[in-house]
Amino acid sequence: MAGRRAWREIRGDADRTPQRRRRVNRAGEYVEATQAAYEQTLAELRRARAHTQAQLAGELNIP
């Protein structure tokens, strides 16, 4: 197909360097920590308001 390249070709040697791997790993750890903090905060909010997930979603207009 025209205009398509394999990801391996686009990425090249970027993930072969230790510096790049460390940066990618740190970014992944940051994302996981941020997600965990968000989930913990949401759970605390639900408990404080004595709401179920469904009740909170309804109040936020989220299906």
Secondary structure as GFF3:
##gff-version 3
##sequence-region A 1 63
A	DSSP	alpha_helix	7	11	.	.	.	ID=ss1
A	DSSP	three_ten_helix	14	16	.	.	.	ID=ss2
A	DSSP	alpha_helix	18	49	.	.	.	ID=ss3
A	DSSP	alpha_helix	53	59	.	.	.	ID=ss4
###
